């Protein structure tokens, strides 16, 4: 699956870059994020609790940053695992462009799924990932524009790891170019999937022998987590 989009953030490019490399800012921005820490390879390890329909579970993900050109661009590579549900791998190319009223963040995501994840309908995955990424961007923009969040030492760590030769860390969609006035921080992720889509997906799962709704919904959460984590570094 592939996704592309852009979002205008009302802050300087340097400030946006620092925030995108700050684990605390990212932790606050990713819906349901329980922990997000720097890994030895200069990337990030994350644990996210997500609820989609009847399923609530904690999933893990890992991303690394590569091809850094501070404060202009970099590439993310990530992987999310959902146990028996399968796995999701992908990469995202991210670019920051200075604009008169802020910084334009553009991204191109290419993700691949395996195992039972591959049996999930692409429309359901795309729609949910889009809604949750919108929530991430809204919260992130609010934090960056208000100047809140943790210390921005992630940039120096990422560049240092990269200098040592370590890895740092789809139908077209477009994220909102402004922060919605009433978007709650950490809104319940199950609200990102509307009721009709859940019912349709459950009905489809029942028509597929050997594919339990609990399994494929758990798998859906895994790919969503991957995308959110990747967007969180974008």
C-alpha positions in Angstrom: 0.0 0.0 0.0 1.1 3.5 -0.7 0.2 6.8 0.9 1.3 10.4 0.1 0.3 13.6 1.7 1.4 16.9 3.2 0.6 19.0 6.2 1.4 22.7 7.0 2.8 23.2 10.4 2.9 26.7 11.9 6.5 26.7 13.0 10.0 27.1 11.6 11.6 24.2 9.7 14.4 23.8 12.3 11.8 23.6 15.1 9.7 21.0 13.3 12.8 19.0 12.6 13.8 19.0 16.2 10.3 18.0 17.3 10.2 15.1 14.8 13.4 13.8 16.5 12.1 14.3 20.0 10.8 11.1 21.6 8.7 12.9 24.2 6.9 15.1 21.6 6.3 12.0 19.5 5.0 10.0 22.5 2.5 12.8 23.2 1.4 13.0 19.6 0.9 9.3 18.8 -2.6 8.1 19.8 -2.4 5.5 22.6 1.4 5.6 22.8 2.6 4.0 26.1 6.4 4.4 25.5 8.8 5.6 22.8 12.5 5.3 23.4 15.7 5.7 21.5 17.2 2.4 20.4 20.9 1.6 20.1 20.9 1.9 16.3 19.7 5.6 16.6 16.1 4.7 15.8 13.0 4.4 18.0 11.2 1.6 19.8 7.5 2.1 20.5 4.7 0.4 22.3 1.2 1.5 21.5 -2.1 0.4 23.0 -4.8 0.5 20.4 -8.5 -0.3 20.3 -10.2 -1.0 17.1 -13.8 -2.3 17.3 -13.9 -5.2 19.8 -10.1 -5.5 20.1 -7.8 -3.8 22.5 -4.1 -4.8 22.5 -0.6 -3.5 22.8 1.7 -3.7 19.8 5.4 -3.0 19.3 7.1 -1.2 16.4 10.7 -0.2 15.5 11.8 2.5 13.1 15.3 3.8 12.0 16.2 7.0 10.3 18.4 7.0 7.3 19.7 9.4 4.6 19.5 12.4 6.9 19.8 15.8 5.4 19.1 18.1 8.4 16.8 20.0 8.6 15.4 19.1 5.1 14.7 15.4 4.7 15.3 11.8 5.8 14.0 8.3 5.1 12.3 6.1 7.7 12.3 2.3 7.7 9.9 0.6 10.1 8.4 -2.7 11.1 5.3 -3.5 13.2 4.5 -7.0 14.5 1.0 -8.3 15.4 1.9 -11.9 16.4 -0.2 -14.5 14.6 -1.8 -11.8 12.6 1.3 -11.2 10.6 3.7 -8.3 10.1 4.0 -5.0 8.3 7.1 -3.4 6.9 7.6 -0.1 5.2 9.5 3.1 4.6 8.6 6.7 4.3 10.4 9.5 2.6 10.0 12.8 4.4 10.7 16.4 3.3 10.4 19.7 5.1 10.0 22.9 3.0 10.0 26.4 4.4 6.9 28.4 3.6 5.9 31.9 4.4 3.4 30.8 7.1 5.3 27.8 8.5 6.8 24.5 7.3 5.3 22.1 4.7 5.9 18.5 5.7 5.5 16.1 2.7 5.6 12.3 2.9 5.6 9.3 0.7 4.9 6.0 2.5 5.3 2.5 0.9 4.2 -0.4 3.2 4.1 -4.1 2.7 2.2 -6.7 4.7 2.5 -10.4 5.2 0.7 -13.2 6.9 -3.0 -12.8 7.6 -2.5 -9.0 7.3 -2.5 -9.4 3.6 -6.1 -10.6 3.7 -7.4 -7.4 5.1 -9.3 -5.1 2.8 -7.1 -2.2 1.6 -10.0 0.3 1.9 -10.3 -0.4 5.6 -6.6 -0.1 6.2 -6.2 3.0 4.1 -9.2 4.7 5.7 -8.2 4.0 9.3 -4.6 4.9 8.8 -5.6 8.2 7.2 -7.9 9.1 10.1 -5.3 8.2 12.8 -2.5 10.0 10.9 -4.7 13.1 10.8 -5.1 12.9 14.6 -1.3 12.6 15.0 -0.7 15.6 12.8 -3.3 17.7 14.6 -1.7 16.9 18.0 1.8 17.3 16.8 1.1 20.7 15.1 -0.6 21.9 18.3 2.5 20.9 20.4 5.0 22.4 18.1 3.2 25.6 17.5 2.7 26.2 21.2 6.3 25.4 22.1 5.4 22.6 24.6 6.8 19.1 24.8 10.1 17.6 26.1 13.7 18.6 25.4 14.7 18.4 21.7 17.9 16.5 22.0 16.8 13.8 19.6 18.3 15.6 16.6 21.9 15.6 17.9 21.5 11.9 18.8 20.2 11.0 15.4 22.9 12.9 13.5 25.6 11.4 15.7 24.5 7.9 15.1 24.2 8.6 11.4 27.7 10.0 11.3 29.0 6.8 12.8 27.5 4.7 10.0 24.5 3.6 12.1 20.9 3.6 10.9 19.0 6.6 12.4 15.9 6.9 12.9 -1.5 4.3 -0.6 -4.2 5.8 -2.6 -3.1 9.5 -2.4 -4.3 11.2 0.7 -3.6 14.6 2.2 -3.4 15.5 5.9 -5.1 18.6 7.1 -3.1 21.8 6.7 -4.3 23.2 10.0 -5.0 22.0 13.5 -8.8 21.2 14.0 -10.1 23.4 16.8 -11.6 20.6 18.8 -9.3 17.6 18.1 -8.6 15.9 21.5 -5.1 14.9 22.4 -5.0 11.1 22.6 -8.6 10.6 21.3 -9.7 6.9 21.7 -8.3 5.1 18.5 -11.5 3.1 18.1 -13.3 6.3 17.1 -11.0 6.5 14.0 -13.0 3.7 12.4 -16.6 4.5 11.8 -19.2 2.0 12.9 -20.4 1.1 9.4 -16.8 0.2 8.3 -16.3 -2.1 11.3 -19.6 -3.9 10.7 -18.8 -4.3 7.0 -15.3 -5.7 7.8 -16.7 -8.1 10.4 -19.2 -9.4 7.9 -16.5 -9.9 5.3 -14.3 -11.7 7.8 -17.1 -14.1 8.7 -17.4 -15.0 5.0 -13.7 -16.0 4.9 -13.2 -19.4 6.6 -10.2 -19.7 8.9 -9.8 -15.9 9.4 -11.0 -14.9 12.8 -12.3 -11.3 13.2 -10.1 -11.0 16.3 -7.0 -12.1 14.3 -7.5 -9.7 11.3 -8.6 -6.8 13.5 -5.4 -7.3 15.6 -3.5 -7.4 12.3 -5.1 -4.1 11.3 -4.0 -2.5 14.5 -0.4 -3.7 13.8 -0.3 -2.0 10.4 -1.9 1.2 11.8 0.7 1.3 14.5 3.4 1.0 11.9 2.0 3.9 9.9 1.5 6.1 12.9 5.0 5.4 14.2 6.3 6.2 10.7 4.3 9.4 10.5 5.5 10.2 13.9 9.0 10.4 12.6 8.1 12.1 9.4 
